[in-house]
Amino acid sequence: MVYFGAVLRRTPERTFEERRNALEEANRVRFARADAKRDLKSGALHIYDLLMDPSEELKGAKVEEMLLAVRGMGRVKVTRIMREAGVSRAKTLVGLTHGQRDRLLKALGCGEDG
């Protein structure tokens, strides 16, 4: 077999306890994101608050995914707003620069009063 410089790596061996803990953490994050989307849809959570101070579980969530959960925000509107703000579709909440976050809030029509 020829490998052209690629190194084949095996996934690290994990104990049952490590796998279980990783699964519990993944589920906790998934449930927190689902709750946040539900709260955004119902209006119980405002997008301003989420963008300004995401919880630890939500920091890795995609900005686009969260915007799509806001009532009245569809794919076309979200794409336009993100383009206006100069935010990539792959950007996560924690990955937003201050400038991107400020431009996004402006494009959404959000002020500090929500």
SULLIN-V620614 format. One record per backbone hydrogen bond with DSSP energy under -1.0 kcal/mol. CO is the residue of the C=O (numbers start at 1). NH is the residue of the N-H. E is the energy in kcal/mol with one decimal. If there is no record, write none. Layout:
co->CO nh->NH e->E
co->CO nh->NH e->E
//
This chain:
co->3 nh->6 e->-2.8
co->15 nh->19 e->-2.5
co->16 nh->20 e->-2.6
co->17 nh->21 e->-2.5
co->18 nh->22 e->-2.3
co->19 nh->23 e->-2.3
co->20 nh->24 e->-2.5
co->21 nh->25 e->-2.3
co->22 nh->26 e->-2.5
co->23 nh->27 e->-2.4
co->24 nh->28 e->-2.3
co->25 nh->29 e->-2.3
co->26 nh->30 e->-2.5
co->27 nh->31 e->-2.8
co->28 nh->32 e->-2.1
co->29 nh->33 e->-2.3
co->30 nh->34 e->-2.4
co->31 nh->35 e->-2.5
co->32 nh->36 e->-2.3
co->33 nh->37 e->-2.4
co->34 nh->38 e->-2.2
co->35 nh->39 e->-2.6
co->36 nh->40 e->-2.6
co->37 nh->41 e->-2.4
co->38 nh->42 e->-2.2
co->39 nh->43 e->-1.4
co->39 nh->44 e->-1.1
co->39 nh->45 e->-1.8
co->46 nh->50 e->-1.8
co->47 nh->51 e->-2.7
co->48 nh->52 e->-2.3
co->49 nh->53 e->-2.1
co->55 nh->59 e->-1.1
co->58 nh->61 e->-1.8
co->59 nh->94 e->-2.6
co->61 nh->93 e->-2.2
co->62 nh->66 e->-1.8
co->63 nh->67 e->-2.6
co->64 nh->68 e->-2.3
co->67 nh->70 e->-1.4
co->70 nh->73 e->-2.1
co->74 nh->78 e->-2.7
co->75 nh->79 e->-2.5
co->76 nh->80 e->-2.2
co->77 nh->81 e->-2.6
co->78 nh->82 e->-2.7
co->79 nh->83 e->-2.1
co->80 nh->84 e->-2.6
co->81 nh->85 e->-2.0
co->82 nh->87 e->-2.9
co->88 nh->91 e->-1.4
co->91 nh->63 e->-2.6
co->93 nh->96 e->-1.0
co->97 nh->101 e->-2.6
co->98 nh->102 e->-2.6
co->99 nh->103 e->-2.6
co->100 nh->104 e->-2.6
co->101 nh->105 e->-2.6
co->102 nh->106 e->-2.3
co->103 nh->107 e->-2.7
co->104 nh->108 e->-1.8
co->105 nh->110 e->-3.0
co->106 nh->109 e->-1.0
co->111 nh->114 e->-2.0
//
